[in-house]
Amino acid sequence: MAYEGFVDMKYRPKNDVVCTFRLEPASAEAMNAVAGESSIGTWTEVKTMNSRIKKMGATVFSKSGNVIKVAYPAELFEPGNMPQILSSVAGNIFGMKIVRNLRLEDIELGRLERSFPGPRYGIAGIRKLLGIRGRPLVGTIIKPKLGLREHEHATVAYRAWSGGIDIVKDDENLTSQSFNRFEKRVTNTLKMLKKAERETGENKAYMPNVTAECDEMVRRAHFVKDNGGTYAMVDILTVGWSGLQSLRNADTGLVLHAHRAMHAAFTRNPRHGISMMVIGKVAKAIGIDQLHVGTAVGKMSEEKKNVIAIAKAIRPVFPVCSGGLHPGMVPELVRMLGNDVIIQSGGGIHGHPDGTRAGAAAMRQAVDAAASGKDLSIYAKTHEELRKAITKWGYLK
């Protein structure tokens, strides 16, 4: 077997890419196989191997229980090529017979990170664009996520903005279907955005979902820009890392909002797959400005400590909480993540007893109360929209 010589507990990384894996079984044979297969090794000795190439092998340099750390020389990778990097460190190794379970928990790109552009805006740039300081940003997702016609979609967006919402976004599976064409939806909704800005005196944002085949996706992003839009939303996992790189490298100047649809196929099993931490760090390097990190209090399955850790690790990317949220959950989210968070609510706004505008007002009231340290139940006594929302959905104390 050629999977030998890839473990050295005395090795100390310098400019290497470092990956943290949870490995079962964490035997010497399995560790050698993971490090070898993800770098220069193969299952048998080959006559083409030489001493120069051997120096390029990955090295397992740390082991704590089932958690191992593997260092990869930077020369193994093509700078600026995220698909190639992940094909190496997260490729064949997951299917090896010797591995019962394997999870890529973390990645540190080292000097290789400099070959990627990173976020164009991030927290500071987005706050400057919208002119918002001292509180979380408030967003909504148009509901129902599918079925509304273009003018209906724009009307719902207007009601949300006029009620106090900062950001309106398409949902992950709305692109350009027969009932709601992309170009018409964008132009109609941006008209309503301008109307809401004039009436409220606040800056507003719309995130059209540009997810599509790569060339079409970039074309749609340019269409948004040409029509006065400032944002594009993209489903980063379904378009793939090369698609995301192409969108980031396109000369649009748009803020990029990253939706993580399909992530749980990789992240949910705690013993096998790829963690959300890794997805977040990779997306940050490529250059997204906002990313869904989970909520820990909504409808999705995730642990509070992981959500907090991911939000911290991806800075300056703006962390987004979305999924089953309503105004009663806002104080807990602010306690978890502070004011630098975007709180998005779909059903928790559009399901308000008095409709979208009142639901938007209730969410904005909850954010204003939490950001200023006021008790939500007391604040609700003088804010009717918030009171009705809490009455319907409750309040996390």
C-alpha positions as CSV (number, residue, x, y, z in Angstrom):
1,M,0.0,0.0,0.0
2,A,1.2,3.5,-0.9
3,Y,-0.8,5.3,1.8
4,E,2.2,5.5,4.1
5,G,4.4,8.3,5.5
6,F,1.6,11.0,5.7
7,V,1.5,11.2,9.5
8,D,4.1,13.3,11.4
9,M,3.0,14.7,14.8
10,K,6.1,16.9,15.0
11,Y,5.3,18.8,11.8
12,R,4.3,22.4,12.2
13,P,2.4,24.2,9.3
14,K,3.7,27.4,7.9
15,N,2.0,28.6,4.8
16,D,0.0,25.4,4.4
17,V,-3.7,25.0,3.8
18,V,-5.0,23.3,7.0
19,C,-8.1,21.2,7.2
20,T,-9.7,19.8,10.3
21,F,-11.5,16.4,9.9
22,R,-13.6,14.2,12.2
23,L,-12.5,10.7,11.2
24,E,-13.9,7.3,12.0
25,P,-11.9,5.1,12.5
26,A,-9.1,7.5,13.4
27,S,-6.5,4.7,12.9
28,A,-3.0,5.3,11.5
29,E,-4.0,3.5,8.3
30,A,-7.1,5.7,7.9
31,M,-5.2,8.9,8.6
32,N,-2.6,8.0,6.1
33,A,-5.3,7.2,3.5
34,V,-7.1,10.5,4.0
35,A,-3.9,12.6,3.8
36,G,-2.4,10.6,0.9
37,E,-5.5,10.3,-1.3
38,S,-6.2,14.1,-0.9
39,S,-2.7,15.0,-2.0
40,I,-0.1,12.9,-3.9
41,G,-0.9,9.3,-2.8
42,T,-2.6,6.4,-4.5
43,W,-3.5,2.8,-3.5
44,T,-0.2,1.2,-4.7
45,E,3.4,2.2,-5.3
46,V,4.0,3.8,-8.7
47,K,7.3,4.1,-10.6
48,T,6.6,7.7,-11.4
49,M,7.0,8.9,-7.8
50,N,10.2,10.7,-6.9
51,S,11.7,12.5,-3.9
52,R,10.6,16.0,-5.1
53,I,7.0,14.9,-5.3
54,K,7.1,13.2,-2.0
55,K,7.8,16.5,-0.3
56,M,4.4,17.8,-1.6
57,G,2.5,15.2,0.4
58,A,-0.1,16.3,2.9
59,T,0.7,15.7,6.6
60,V,-1.5,14.7,9.5
61,F,0.1,16.7,12.3
62,S,-2.5,16.7,15.1
63,K,-4.9,14.1,16.6
64,S,-7.3,14.5,19.4
65,G,-9.7,11.6,19.7
66,N,-11.4,11.4,16.3
67,V,-10.4,14.9,15.2
68,I,-7.3,15.2,13.0
69,K,-5.6,18.2,11.4
70,V,-4.0,17.9,7.9
71,A,-1.6,20.3,6.4
72,Y,-1.4,20.7,2.6
73,P,1.5,22.5,0.9
74,A,0.2,25.5,-0.9
75,E,1.9,24.4,-4.1
76,L,-0.7,21.5,-4.4
77,F,-3.3,24.0,-5.4
78,E,-4.0,26.4,-8.2
79,P,-4.4,29.9,-6.8
80,G,-7.9,31.4,-7.3
81,N,-9.4,28.0,-8.3
82,M,-11.8,27.0,-5.5
83,P,-13.2,24.0,-7.4
84,Q,-9.7,22.5,-7.7
85,I,-9.0,23.2,-4.0
86,L,-12.1,21.4,-2.8
87,S,-11.7,18.6,-5.3
88,S,-8.5,17.9,-3.4
89,V,-9.3,18.3,0.2
90,A,-13.0,17.2,0.0
91,G,-13.0,14.9,-3.0
92,N,-12.3,11.1,-3.2
93,I,-11.6,10.7,0.5
94,F,-15.3,10.7,1.4
95,G,-15.9,7.5,-0.6
96,M,-12.9,5.4,0.6
97,K,-13.7,2.0,2.1
98,I,-11.3,2.5,4.9
99,V,-13.3,5.5,6.1
100,R,-16.5,4.8,7.9
101,N,-17.4,8.4,8.6
102,L,-15.6,11.6,7.6
103,R,-16.5,15.2,8.2
104,L,-14.6,18.3,7.0
105,E,-15.1,20.5,10.0
106,D,-12.9,23.5,9.2
107,I,-10.5,24.9,6.7
108,E,-7.8,27.6,6.9
109,L,-6.7,28.7,3.4
110,G,-3.5,30.4,4.6
111,R,-1.7,32.5,2.0
112,L,-3.9,30.9,-0.7
113,E,-6.8,33.1,0.6
114,R,-5.1,36.1,-1.0
115,S,-5.8,34.7,-4.4
116,F,-9.5,35.3,-3.9
117,P,-11.1,38.8,-3.8
118,G,-13.2,38.4,-0.6
119,P,-16.3,40.5,0.1
120,R,-16.8,43.7,-1.9
121,Y,-19.0,45.4,0.7
122,G,-19.5,43.3,3.9
123,I,-21.0,44.8,7.0
124,A,-19.5,48.3,6.8
125,G,-20.2,48.7,3.1
126,I,-23.8,47.5,3.4
127,R,-24.5,49.8,6.3
128,K,-23.1,52.7,4.4
129,L,-25.2,51.8,1.3
130,L,-28.4,51.7,3.4
131,G,-27.5,54.4,5.8
132,I,-28.4,52.2,8.9
133,R,-26.4,52.3,12.1
134,G,-26.9,51.0,15.6
135,R,-29.5,48.2,14.9
136,P,-29.9,44.9,13.0
137,L,-31.1,45.1,9.4
138,V,-34.6,43.8,8.9
139,G,-35.5,41.7,5.9
140,T,-38.4,39.7,4.5
141,I,-38.8,36.9,1.9
142,I,-41.8,37.3,-0.4
143,K,-44.4,34.6,0.5
144,P,-45.8,32.5,-0.9
145,K,-42.4,31.7,-2.4
146,L,-43.9,30.6,-5.7
147,G,-47.1,31.5,-7.5
148,L,-47.3,35.2,-7.3
149,R,-47.3,37.1,-10.6
150,E,-44.9,40.0,-11.2
151,H,-47.2,42.8,-10.1
152,E,-48.4,40.8,-7.1
153,H,-44.8,40.2,-6.0
154,A,-44.0,43.9,-6.4
155,T,-47.1,44.9,-4.4
156,V,-46.2,42.6,-1.5
157,A,-42.6,44.0,-1.5
158,Y,-43.9,47.6,-1.4
159,R,-46.2,46.8,1.6
160,A,-43.2,45.3,3.4
161,W,-40.9,48.3,2.7
162,S,-43.6,50.8,3.7
163,G,-44.1,48.9,7.0
164,G,-40.5,49.4,7.9
165,I,-38.5,46.5,6.3
166,D,-35.1,47.4,4.9
167,I,-34.5,44.5,2.6
168,V,-36.9,42.4,0.4
169,K,-35.6,39.2,-1.2
170,D,-36.8,36.5,-3.6
171,D,-37.0,33.0,-2.2
172,E,-34.5,30.4,-3.2
173,N,-36.6,28.7,-5.9
174,L,-38.0,31.7,-7.6
175,T,-36.0,32.6,-10.7
176,S,-37.9,33.1,-14.0
177,Q,-40.9,30.8,-14.2
178,S,-43.8,31.2,-16.6
179,F,-46.0,32.9,-14.0
180,N,-43.2,35.3,-12.9
181,R,-40.6,36.3,-15.4
182,F,-37.3,37.6,-14.0
183,E,-37.0,40.8,-16.0
184,K,-40.6,42.0,-15.4
185,R,-40.4,41.1,-11.8
186,V,-37.2,43.1,-11.3
187,T,-38.4,46.2,-13.1
188,N,-41.8,46.1,-11.3
189,T,-40.3,45.6,-7.9
190,L,-37.6,48.2,-8.3
191,K,-40.3,50.7,-9.2
192,M,-42.1,49.9,-5.9
193,L,-38.8,50.2,-4.1
194,K,-38.4,53.8,-5.3
195,K,-41.9,54.6,-4.3
196,A,-41.3,53.2,-0.8
197,E,-38.1,55.2,-0.4
198,R,-39.8,58.4,-1.3
199,E,-42.6,57.8,1.1
200,T,-40.5,56.5,4.1
201,G,-37.4,58.6,3.6
202,E,-35.3,55.4,4.1
203,N,-33.0,53.5,1.8
204,K,-34.4,50.2,0.7
205,A,-32.9,47.1,-1.0
206,Y,-34.3,44.4,-3.2
207,M,-32.5,41.1,-3.7
208,P,-33.6,39.4,-7.0
209,N,-32.6,35.8,-7.3
210,V,-30.2,35.6,-10.3
211,T,-29.5,31.8,-9.8
212,A,-29.2,30.1,-13.2
213,E,-26.7,28.7,-15.7
214,C,-23.5,30.7,-15.4
215,D,-23.7,33.0,-18.4
216,E,-27.4,33.6,-17.8
217,M,-26.8,34.3,-14.1
218,V,-24.2,37.0,-15.0
219,R,-26.5,38.4,-17.6
220,R,-29.3,38.7,-15.0
221,A,-27.0,40.4,-12.6
222,H,-26.1,43.0,-15.2
223,F,-29.8,43.5,-15.9
224,V,-30.4,44.3,-12.2
225,K,-27.5,46.8,-12.2
226,D,-28.7,48.4,-15.4
227,N,-32.1,48.9,-13.9
228,G,-30.9,50.6,-10.8
229,G,-30.7,47.6,-8.5
230,T,-27.9,47.3,-5.8
231,Y,-28.2,43.6,-4.8
232,A,-28.2,40.1,-6.3
233,M,-29.1,37.0,-4.5
234,V,-27.6,33.6,-5.5
235,D,-28.0,30.0,-4.3
236,I,-24.3,29.4,-3.8
237,L,-24.4,25.6,-3.5
238,T,-26.6,24.8,-6.4
239,V,-24.8,27.2,-8.8
240,G,-21.5,25.7,-7.6
241,W,-18.2,27.4,-6.6
242,S,-17.2,28.2,-10.2
243,G,-20.5,29.8,-10.8
244,L,-20.2,31.9,-7.7
245,Q,-16.6,32.9,-8.7
246,S,-17.9,34.0,-12.1
247,L,-20.6,36.1,-10.5
248,R,-18.2,37.7,-8.1
249,N,-15.7,38.4,-10.9
250,A,-18.4,39.9,-13.1
251,D,-18.2,43.7,-13.2
252,T,-21.6,44.5,-11.7
253,G,-20.7,46.2,-8.4
254,L,-23.8,44.5,-6.8
255,V,-23.9,43.4,-3.2
256,L,-24.0,39.6,-3.2
257,H,-26.4,37.9,-0.9
258,A,-25.7,34.1,-0.5
259,H,-28.5,31.7,0.1
260,R,-27.3,28.3,1.4
261,A,-30.1,26.1,-0.2
262,M,-29.0,22.4,-0.2
263,H,-26.4,22.9,2.6
264,A,-28.0,20.4,4.9
265,A,-27.2,17.6,2.4
266,F,-23.6,18.2,3.4
267,T,-23.8,19.7,6.9
268,R,-26.6,18.1,8.9
269,N,-24.9,14.7,9.7
270,P,-22.5,15.6,12.6
271,R,-20.3,12.6,11.7
272,H,-20.0,12.8,7.9
273,G,-20.0,15.5,5.3
274,I,-18.9,19.1,5.3
275,S,-19.7,21.7,8.0
276,M,-21.4,25.0,7.5
277,M,-18.2,26.6,8.9
278,V,-16.3,25.4,5.8
279,I,-19.0,26.5,3.4
280,G,-19.1,29.9,5.1
281,K,-15.3,30.4,4.9
282,V,-15.1,29.3,1.3
283,A,-18.0,31.6,0.3
284,K,-16.3,34.5,2.2
285,A,-13.0,34.0,0.3
286,I,-14.8,34.0,-3.0
287,G,-16.5,37.2,-2.1
288,I,-20.0,37.1,-0.9
289,D,-21.3,40.0,1.2
290,Q,-24.1,38.4,3.1
291,L,-24.6,34.7,4.1
292,H,-27.4,32.7,5.8
293,V,-25.8,31.3,9.0
294,G,-28.8,29.8,10.7
295,T,-30.9,30.9,13.6
296,A,-30.9,28.2,16.3
297,V,-34.4,29.5,17.3
298,G,-36.4,29.0,14.1
299,K,-37.5,26.0,12.1
300,M,-34.1,24.8,11.0
301,S,-31.9,22.2,12.7
302,E,-28.7,23.8,14.2
303,E,-27.0,24.5,17.5
304,K,-26.7,27.9,18.9
305,K,-22.9,27.7,19.5
306,N,-22.4,26.8,15.9
307,V,-24.4,29.7,14.5
308,I,-22.4,32.1,16.7
309,A,-19.1,30.6,15.7
310,I,-19.9,30.7,12.0
311,A,-21.1,34.4,12.2
312,K,-17.8,35.3,13.9
313,A,-15.6,33.3,11.5
314,I,-17.0,34.9,8.3
315,R,-16.6,38.5,9.3
316,P,-16.7,41.0,7.6
317,V,-19.5,39.1,5.8
318,F,-22.9,40.2,7.1
319,P,-24.5,37.2,8.9
320,V,-28.2,36.5,8.0
321,C,-30.7,34.7,10.2
322,S,-33.7,33.3,8.4
323,G,-36.0,30.4,8.7
324,G,-39.2,30.3,10.8
325,L,-38.6,33.6,12.5
326,H,-41.2,36.0,14.0
327,P,-40.9,39.2,16.1
328,G,-40.9,37.3,19.4
329,M,-37.6,35.7,18.5
330,V,-35.8,38.9,17.8
331,P,-34.4,39.6,21.3
332,E,-32.8,36.2,21.5
333,L,-31.1,36.7,18.1
334,V,-29.8,40.1,19.2
335,R,-28.5,38.5,22.4
336,M,-26.7,35.8,20.3
337,L,-25.2,37.9,17.6
338,G,-25.5,41.6,18.6
339,N,-26.6,44.3,16.2
340,D,-24.5,43.2,13.2
341,V,-27.0,40.7,11.9
342,I,-29.7,40.7,9.2
343,I,-32.9,39.3,10.6
344,Q,-35.2,37.9,7.8
345,S,-38.7,36.7,8.3
346,G,-41.1,35.4,5.7
347,G,-44.2,33.8,7.3
348,G,-43.5,35.8,10.5
349,I,-44.3,39.0,8.5
350,H,-46.8,37.9,5.9
351,G,-48.7,35.8,8.4
352,H,-49.5,38.7,10.7
353,P,-53.2,38.9,11.5
354,D,-53.4,42.3,9.8
355,G,-51.3,41.4,6.8
356,T,-47.8,42.2,5.4
357,R,-47.6,45.9,6.2
358,A,-48.5,45.3,9.8
359,G,-46.2,42.3,10.0
360,A,-43.3,44.4,8.7
361,A,-44.1,47.1,11.3
362,A,-44.1,44.5,14.0
363,M,-40.7,43.1,13.0
364,R,-39.2,46.6,12.8
365,Q,-40.7,47.4,16.2
366,A,-39.2,44.2,17.7
367,V,-35.7,45.1,16.2
368,D,-35.9,48.7,17.5
369,A,-36.9,47.5,21.0
370,A,-34.1,44.8,21.1
371,A,-31.4,47.1,19.8
372,S,-32.2,49.7,22.5
373,G,-32.4,47.1,25.3
374,K,-36.2,47.4,25.9
375,D,-38.3,44.5,27.0
376,L,-40.4,43.3,24.1
377,S,-43.5,42.6,26.1
378,I,-43.5,46.1,27.6
379,Y,-42.7,47.7,24.2
380,A,-45.6,45.8,22.7
381,K,-48.1,47.6,25.0
382,T,-47.7,50.8,23.0
383,H,-47.1,49.2,19.6
384,E,-50.2,47.5,18.3
385,E,-48.6,45.6,15.5
386,L,-46.0,44.0,17.7
387,R,-48.6,43.2,20.4
388,K,-50.7,41.2,17.8
389,A,-47.6,39.4,16.6
390,I,-46.6,38.3,20.1
391,T,-50.2,37.3,20.8
392,K,-50.2,35.0,17.8
393,W,-46.7,33.5,17.9
394,G,-45.4,34.1,21.5
395,Y,-42.2,35.6,22.8
396,L,-38.8,34.0,23.6
397,K,-37.6,35.4,26.9
